[in-house]
Amino acid sequence: MNHRSRFVFGLLLLCRGANSFAAGAPSQPALEGLCAACHGPGGRQPPSPQAPRLAGQQYAYLVHALDEYRSGARQSPIMGAMAKSLSDAQIETLARFYAAQIELGAK
């Protein structure tokens, strides 16, 4: 799957996941599938070396980074587009989920 296909797929997941997000956040957020397209399942194993691992990152760092992508203070065409549509609650839920994940190789 090329980058354009992943981006379009991600946008489709975002549109589909936004409705289920309003119903209540499950332990694995509905929007996690969107993130997994670039960051790997659970944020553990990105398919591209250009995408960082999200698993095990600090909650406050993830919230701050997504806020900066959303506002445009941190530049990335892909992440900016993804973060612009996220609410504060969705950012907090995603950050909580990824902060709770165990990195690969961690014991």
C-alpha positions in Angstrom: 0.0 0.0 0.0 1.6 3.3 -1.0 1.5 6.5 1.1 -1.4 8.0 -0.7 -3.5 4.9 -0.3 -2.7 4.8 3.4 -3.7 8.4 3.8 -7.0 7.9 2.0 -7.6 4.7 4.0 -6.8 6.6 7.2 -9.2 9.3 6.4 -11.9 6.8 5.8 -11.2 5.2 9.1 -11.3 8.6 10.8 -14.7 9.4 9.3 -16.0 5.9 10.3 -14.5 6.0 13.8 -15.6 9.5 14.7 -19.2 8.3 15.1 -18.3 5.4 17.3 -16.0 7.6 19.4 -18.9 9.7 20.6 -20.6 6.6 22.0 -17.8 6.1 24.5 -14.2 5.2 24.3 -13.4 1.5 24.5 -10.1 0.2 25.9 -8.8 0.4 22.3 -10.0 3.7 20.8 -11.9 3.5 17.6 -9.4 6.0 16.1 -6.5 3.7 16.9 -7.0 2.0 13.5 -6.3 5.3 11.8 -3.0 5.7 13.7 -2.0 2.1 13.2 -1.9 2.7 9.4 1.4 4.6 10.0 2.5 3.8 13.5 1.6 0.0 13.6 -0.9 -1.9 15.8 -0.8 -0.4 19.3 1.8 2.1 18.1 4.5 -0.6 18.6 5.8 -1.3 15.1 5.6 1.4 12.4 5.9 0.0 8.9 8.0 3.0 7.9 11.1 4.2 9.6 9.7 7.8 9.2 6.9 7.1 11.7 7.8 7.0 15.4 6.7 4.4 17.9 3.9 5.6 20.0 3.7 2.7 22.5 5.0 3.7 25.9 5.4 7.4 25.1 4.5 9.7 28.0 0.8 10.8 28.1 1.7 14.5 28.4 4.1 14.4 25.5 1.5 12.7 23.2 -1.1 15.3 24.2 1.3 18.1 23.6 2.5 16.8 20.2 -1.1 16.2 18.9 -2.1 19.7 20.1 0.9 21.2 18.2 0.0 19.2 15.0 -3.6 20.3 15.3 -2.7 24.0 15.8 0.0 23.9 13.1 2.8 24.8 15.5 4.4 21.4 14.6 4.6 20.9 10.9 3.7 17.6 9.2 1.2 17.5 6.3 -0.1 14.1 7.3 -0.2 14.5 11.1 -1.6 18.1 10.7 -4.5 16.8 8.6 -5.1 13.9 11.0 -5.0 16.0 14.2 -7.1 18.9 12.9 -10.3 16.8 13.2 -9.5 15.5 16.7 -11.3 16.9 19.8 -9.5 17.4 23.1 -11.3 14.3 24.4 -10.1 12.2 21.4 -6.5 13.4 21.8 -6.6 12.6 25.5 -8.1 9.1 24.9 -5.5 8.3 22.2 -2.6 9.6 24.4 -3.9 7.5 27.4 -4.1 4.4 25.2 -0.6 4.7 23.7 1.0 5.7 27.0 -0.4 2.5 28.5 1.0 0.3 25.7 4.2 -1.7 26.4 7.0 -1.1 23.9 8.4 -4.0 21.9 11.3 -5.5 23.7 10.2 -4.1 27.1 10.0 -6.5 29.9 
